Amino acid sequence: MFISRRWFSESTEVVQQKPVFNADAINPEDYRDLDQKVKFKTGYALMEVEPFPRFKIMEIGLALLRKIRQELPETAYCRMFLEERVKYIMEITHETPNIQLLEKKLGIDCIELFIETFAEEYYGIDDLKHAKPWIDTNTPEDIAMYEMLKVPYDQHMRFESLPSGQKPQLLRK
């Protein structure tokens, strides 16, 4: 994603592009904003204020990228999705020094809560590694179940005993 500006002259066209963000080349220490005011409280019970949220997001992002690249195969769609999502979050964090604006761009109301859930994705990678969703394990039973699920609800075999035109009714207490 980049923005380009074009200036037209008589004989040449000059294109100036915004530099591409490289998540692998960052140093999280550059995001330790000493000039930012620290919030007094988060508004959530038992949740501590994070004094350097941009630093923390970048640090977690780098750890996630390392783990994703080590644990998941390159051809797995889940790896591609997670990697791009983490890079996107890191890019937004890189471009937005104001914490309130960062919260708005990420669509959250508390940056500390976002950091906590972002860090929990680290353990989700272990679950993906164990589940191996990139391996096709369709057994004949699975295929039969998928075919049965394609049938609309009111056309299942269990409703064949109903008189024609009558719809099934839910049981109520």
C-alpha positions as CSV (number, residue, x, y, z in Angstrom):
1,M,0.0,0.0,0.0
2,F,1.6,3.3,-1.1
3,I,0.6,6.8,-2.0
4,S,2.2,8.3,-5.1
5,R,2.3,12.0,-6.1
6,R,2.8,12.9,-9.7
7,W,4.2,16.2,-11.0
8,F,3.9,16.7,-14.7
9,S,6.4,18.7,-16.6
10,E,6.8,19.3,-20.3
11,S,8.9,16.3,-21.1
12,T,9.1,14.0,-18.0
13,E,6.9,12.6,-15.3
14,V,8.3,12.4,-11.8
15,V,6.8,9.9,-9.4
16,Q,7.5,10.1,-5.7
17,Q,6.4,7.1,-3.6
18,K,6.1,6.6,0.1
19,P,8.8,4.2,1.3
20,V,7.6,0.6,1.8
21,F,7.4,-0.6,5.4
22,N,9.8,-3.5,6.2
23,A,8.7,-5.2,9.4
24,D,12.0,-7.2,9.6
25,A,14.2,-4.2,9.6
26,I,12.7,-2.3,12.6
27,N,14.1,-1.8,16.0
28,P,11.4,-1.9,18.7
29,E,13.5,0.5,20.8
30,D,12.7,3.2,18.3
31,Y,9.1,3.1,19.4
32,R,9.7,3.8,23.1
33,D,8.0,7.2,23.0
34,L,9.4,9.1,25.9
35,D,7.6,12.3,24.9
36,Q,4.1,10.7,25.1
37,K,1.9,11.2,28.2
38,V,1.1,8.1,30.1
39,K,-2.5,7.4,30.9
40,F,-3.5,7.4,34.5
41,K,-5.8,4.3,34.2
42,T,-7.1,2.0,31.5
43,G,-10.7,1.9,32.6
44,Y,-10.6,-1.9,33.0
45,A,-10.4,-3.6,36.4
46,L,-7.0,-5.3,37.1
47,M,-5.4,-4.1,33.9
48,E,-2.2,-2.1,34.2
49,V,-1.4,0.9,32.1
50,E,1.2,0.2,29.4
51,P,3.8,3.0,29.4
52,F,5.1,2.3,25.9
53,P,2.3,0.7,23.9
54,R,3.9,1.2,20.5
55,F,7.1,-0.4,21.7
56,K,5.2,-3.4,23.1
57,I,3.2,-3.9,19.9
58,M,6.3,-3.9,17.8
59,E,8.1,-6.3,20.1
60,I,5.2,-8.7,20.1
61,G,4.9,-8.3,16.3
62,L,8.5,-9.3,15.8
63,A,8.1,-12.3,18.1
64,L,5.0,-13.4,16.2
65,L,6.7,-13.1,12.8
66,R,9.6,-15.2,14.0
67,K,7.4,-17.9,15.4
68,I,5.1,-17.9,12.4
69,R,8.1,-18.3,10.1
70,Q,9.6,-21.1,12.2
71,E,6.5,-23.1,13.0
72,L,4.2,-22.9,9.9
73,P,5.0,-24.0,6.3
74,E,5.3,-21.3,3.7
75,T,2.5,-22.7,1.6
76,A,-0.1,-22.7,4.4
77,Y,-2.8,-20.1,3.9
78,C,-3.0,-19.6,7.7
79,R,0.6,-18.6,7.7
80,M,0.2,-16.1,4.9
81,F,-2.9,-14.6,6.6
82,L,-1.3,-14.3,10.0
83,E,2.0,-12.9,8.6
84,E,0.2,-10.2,6.6
85,R,-2.1,-9.3,9.5
86,V,0.9,-8.9,11.9
87,K,2.7,-6.8,9.3
88,Y,-0.4,-4.6,8.8
89,I,-0.7,-4.0,12.6
90,M,3.0,-3.2,12.8
91,E,2.7,-0.8,9.8
92,I,-0.2,1.1,11.4
93,T,1.7,1.3,14.6
94,H,4.8,2.6,12.7
95,E,2.8,5.3,11.0
96,T,0.8,6.5,14.0
97,P,2.7,8.1,16.9
98,N,-0.4,9.4,18.6
99,I,-1.8,6.7,20.9
100,Q,-5.4,7.9,20.7
101,L,-5.3,7.9,16.9
102,L,-3.6,4.5,17.0
103,E,-6.5,3.1,19.1
104,K,-9.0,4.7,16.5
105,K,-7.1,3.2,13.5
106,L,-7.0,-0.3,15.2
107,G,-10.7,0.0,16.0
108,I,-10.3,-0.5,19.8
109,D,-11.1,1.6,22.9
110,C,-8.1,0.5,25.0
111,I,-4.6,-0.1,23.7
112,E,-3.7,-2.3,26.7
113,L,-6.5,-4.7,26.0
114,F,-5.4,-4.9,22.3
115,I,-1.8,-5.6,23.4
116,E,-3.0,-8.4,25.7
117,T,-5.0,-10.1,22.9
118,F,-2.3,-9.5,20.4
119,A,0.2,-11.3,22.7
120,E,-2.2,-14.3,23.0
121,E,-1.9,-15.0,19.3
122,Y,1.6,-16.3,20.1
123,Y,-0.1,-19.4,21.7
124,G,-2.6,-19.7,18.8
125,I,0.4,-20.5,16.5
126,D,1.1,-23.6,18.6
127,D,-2.6,-24.7,18.2
128,L,-2.3,-24.2,14.4
129,K,1.0,-26.2,14.4
130,H,-0.8,-29.1,16.2
131,A,-4.0,-29.0,14.2
132,K,-2.2,-28.7,10.8
133,P,-5.1,-27.2,8.9
134,W,-3.0,-27.2,5.7
135,I,-3.1,-31.0,5.5
136,D,-6.2,-32.4,3.7
137,T,-7.6,-35.1,5.9
138,N,-11.0,-35.6,4.3
139,T,-12.1,-39.2,5.0
140,P,-15.1,-40.7,3.3
141,E,-17.1,-40.0,6.5
142,D,-16.2,-36.4,6.4
143,I,-17.1,-36.1,2.7
144,A,-20.5,-37.7,3.4
145,M,-21.1,-35.3,6.3
146,Y,-20.3,-32.3,4.1
147,E,-22.7,-33.6,1.4
148,M,-25.4,-33.9,4.1
149,L,-24.8,-30.4,5.3
150,K,-25.5,-29.0,1.8
151,V,-29.1,-30.2,2.1
152,P,-31.5,-27.5,3.3
153,Y,-32.7,-27.9,6.9
154,D,-36.3,-28.7,6.1
155,Q,-35.4,-31.4,3.5
156,H,-33.4,-33.7,5.9
157,M,-34.6,-37.3,6.1
158,R,-35.9,-36.9,9.7
159,F,-38.7,-34.7,8.3
160,E,-39.9,-37.3,5.7
161,S,-42.4,-38.7,8.1
162,L,-44.3,-35.3,8.3
163,P,-47.4,-34.9,6.2
164,S,-46.7,-32.9,3.1
165,G,-46.8,-29.2,3.5
166,Q,-46.4,-29.3,7.2
167,K,-43.3,-27.6,8.6
168,P,-41.4,-28.9,11.6
169,Q,-42.1,-27.1,14.9
170,L,-39.7,-26.4,17.7
171,L,-40.3,-28.0,21.0
172,R,-41.2,-25.6,23.8
173,K,-41.3,-26.0,27.5
